[in-house]
Amino acid sequence: MTADTGLPARVTIHEVGPRDGLQNEKTVVPAAVKAEFVHRLAAAGLTTIEATSFVRPDLVPQLADAEELFPLLRDLDVRLPVLVPNERGLDRALALGVREVAVFASVTESFARANLGRTVDESLAMFTPVVARATDAEVPVRGYLSMCFGDPWEGAVPPERTVRVARRLIDLGCARLSLGDTIGVATPNQVTELLTALNEAGIPTDRLAVHFHDTYGQALANTLTALRHGVTTVDASAGGLGGCPFARSATGNLATEDLLWMLNGLGIETGVDLDGLVATSRWLAGHLGRPSPSRTVRALSHEDPVDTQPRRPSP
């Protein structure tokens, strides 16, 4: 633990930029650029990088090149989990030698129907053989839970609804759960309430990660609250990219650079180089044709999205 703070000494950043960050971009990014993005993230010290998703190409065109992209990453000595929505997606992933997968469940009925075209129970039934087959193949499964705090159609989400779906995913065999504030409405007291409820339901903190969006500027405060509760895995997206194509009110993910700036200031180790990460996000911003949403990227870059060399402000 860091001195006098009750915080973990080290945090694992689960980088979601190549998948969750890019999935909502309207302009399709070439596979070669995505591959270089992942390589640059790994060079900056990130050891878990969610590479892509094996979804139907017509549903998420940005990720239609999964079979082309993944072989371009085989030289990397990092964890490269991918999202699989069903058994067909799992088949495609396993055929390429993927060693970690994730499933994406909704806590609310409205989003389950919008995202998967199924009820919550029907989607969990769909994941049952996916998790079982992956586990049999010694491929660990991460379970994402979306809309853990609020839903654009249903409003505030009571903790017991998240606990119910979380318990089901654990019982299916998911190794870790990521708690998603998909539309960015959570506040620190809600984070504490949910984490406590999950612990009371028999789900230990070491099997939990957090995934905050920054719609109301609460992502870092919520993350700090989770860290004080004992969470040591935090999802973030380089440059603050991201959203959700099935929930228009879902704005950008917590920027990895903003998270890293806070963790560095707290004395928490991550193994990630901030300057290298900033340079990577500025490089990608040049390909996307717009500046990075990350405050830290902008602060260290003098608001210049196309210059690939980060510069620190003068004293």
N, C-alpha and C positions, 0 to 999 in steps of 0.2 A: 504494500500500500504506500501511496505517497504520504509524506509527513503531514499529520494533523488534518487530513481531509477525508479519510474514510473512503478514498477512491482506489480503484485497482492500479497496480504499478504498470500494467501493460494492457493495451486494448487492441483487438484485431479489427481492422477495417475490412468489411466485406464490400468490395467495390462493385457497384452495379451499373456504372456508366455505359459500358458497351451494350448492355441489354436494356435495362430499364431507362437509362439515360437517352439512348438513341431511338427507342421504339416509337416515340411520338413525333419524331422529326418528319416533316413533310417531304423534304428532299432526300431521296435515297442515297445513302453513303456507300460508295463502292467497298466490296469486301477487302480489297487491298488496303484501303485507308483504315477500315475497322481493325484489320490485323496489326497494322502499325500502331494504332491507338492502344491496343492491348499490350503490344511489346513495350511501348513507352511507359505504360502504367507499371508493368513489371520492372522495368529498369529503374523506376522511381522508388521501388521497394514494396509495392503492394504484392501480397502473396496469395490473396484470394480475389479473383476477378471473374465475375459472372459474364460469360462470353457471349451468349446468344440464347435464343429460344427456338425450340422445334415446334412451332405452331403452324397452323395453316397459312400459307403465303398470302392468300387473299384477305385474311383477317388482319395481319400485321405485315404489310409489304416490306417494311424496313428490315425485317428479320428473315426474309425469304431465302437468304443466301447462306443459311446455317451450314449446309453440306459443303459449300465452297469455303466458308470461313474457317471452320474448325481445324481442318488439316493444316492451315497456315500457322497454327498455334502450337503444333506438336513439339517444337523445339524448346518451349518454355517450361521451366521447372517451377511452376506455380500451380495452385489449385484453380481449375477452370470449370466451375459448375455451370450447368445450363438448365433452363426451364423446360419442362415437358408437361403438356396439358392432359395427355392421355396415353394409352398404350402404343398408339401409332407414333407419337412423339418419342416415347421411350425407345421403341424399335430403331428409329432413325438415329437417336443419340448413341445407343449401345453399338450400333454398326460402325460408328466412327471412333469407338474406344473411349467415350466419355466416362469419367470415373466418379462424378458427382452430379446429381440432378436435384431439381426442386419442383414441387407442385404448388399451385396457386389457388388457395381456397378463399371464399368470401365468408365473412361473419354474418352478413345481411342477405336477405332474400332478394332484394331489389338489385343489388350489385351482382349476385350470383347469376341472376337471369340476364343482366346486361353484359356480363363478361363471359359467361360460359353457356348461357342459354339453358340453364338447369336450376333447380332448387338447390339449397344448401345440402340437403340430404342426398340428392341425386348426384351432385358433384363429388361428395365424399365417397359415394359408391363407385364413381368412375375412377377415383384415385386409389381405391383399395387394391386392385391388381397391379397398378403401377408401382406402388410402394412395395408390395410383396415381391414382385419380380425383380425390382432393383435391389432390394435387400438380399434376395437369394443370390444375386450376381455380385454381392459385396460392394454395391454402389450405394453409398449413403444418400438419404433423401432429406432435403430441407423442406419444411412446410411453411409457405407464406400464408399469413392471415391478413386479408385486406379489410378496410373499414372497421378497424378495431375500436375507434373512438367516435366516429361520426360518419353518416352516410348522406349523400346529397338528396336522396329521395325520402329517407326515413328519419333523418335527424340524429340526435344523440344516441349512441349505442351503449346499453347497460353492460357492465363488465361480465355479468353472468352469460351473456350471449357469446362473447369471445371465449370465455372459459369452456363453454360447451364444445365449440368447434376445435379449440386447442386440445382438449382432452381426447377427442375423436382422432385427431391427427397423430397424437402421441401413441394412442392405442393401435393405430394402423402400422406404426413402426417408424415414424419420422424421427430422425436423430436430433434435429434442432428445429425450433419454430422462430419465425421472424414476425414480429408484431408491427403491422403496418398502419400508420396514420395517413391513409391514402389521400385524403383531402386536406390534411394539415390543420385540423381544428383542435387537436389535443392541447392541454395545458398540464403543467407539472403535477398538480394534485391528481389529475385523472391517470397519469402514468403510474404514480405510486399506488393508486387504488387498484388498477388492473394488475400490476405486477404482484401485489399482495394477494389478490384474489386467485391468481394462477398458482402461487405458492401454496395457498390454503387448499387448493384442489389437487395438490400432490405433484405439481409440475415445478421442478427446481429451477432456480434462476440460471444455473449454468447450461441449461438447454434452451435459453431464450436469447434472441437478438432483437434489436429495435430498428425500425425503418421509418424515419420521420420525413414528412414533407414540410416545406417552410412557408405555407400560404399566409399564415398570420405572424410570421417571424418568431415562432416558438420552438423551432427544431433543435437549436442548441440548448435551450433551457430544458427541454424535454429529455434530451440526451444526457445532460448532466444529472438530472434526476434519476434516470435509469442507471447510470454509472454508480451513483450513491447507493442504489439498491443492490448492486453487485453484478449488473450486466457487464460483460466484457467484449461483446461482439456488436459492432454498430455498422449498419448499412449506410453507404453514402455514394454519391455520384460525382465523378470528377467534373469540375466546372459548374456543378449545380444543375446539370441537364436532367430532364425527365418530366414525367407526368403520367397520365394513363389515357390511352385512346378510348376507353370505355367510360370515363368519368371526367367530364369537361372541367369540373372544379378542382381536379387534381393538378396542382402546379408542381414546380420543380422539387426534386429531392434535396435533402440536405447536401450541400456542396462538400466534397471530400476536403478541399482546401480550408474551408471554414471550420470544419471539424478538427482538422489537423492543427490549425492555428490555436484553437482552444486547448486541445490535448497537450501540445507543446508547452503552452503557458502553465498548464497544471503539472507539468513534469511527468506526464504519462507517456511511456514509450510505445511506439508503433512500428518502428523500423522504416518509416516512409520519409522520403526526402521532399520537403515542401517546395524548394525551388524547382526540382525536377518535375514535380506534379503540376506546378503553375505553368511551367513551360509547355507541358503536354496539353493542358487545357487551352492555352492560348493558340497552340498549333492547331488543335481541333476546331477552335472558334474560327480560324481562318478558312477551314474547309466548309464550315457551316455558314459562313458569311455574316456572322453577327457576334457581338461580344459575349463573353461568358457572364452568366448571371451571378457567379460567385463574387461576393464582396472582397474576399481575400485576393482572388485572382486580379480583380480590378485595382485594388490598393497596391499590390506589388508590381503591377504592370503599367501604371500611369495611364490606365484607360485605353491602352493601345492593343486592340485584339489581334493584330496581324504580326506584330513583332514577336519572334519566337524566343527571345532572350529576356527572362524576367529581370527587372531592376528594382532594387529596394529603394524606398523613399530616402531622400537625403535627411540627415539628422536635423 
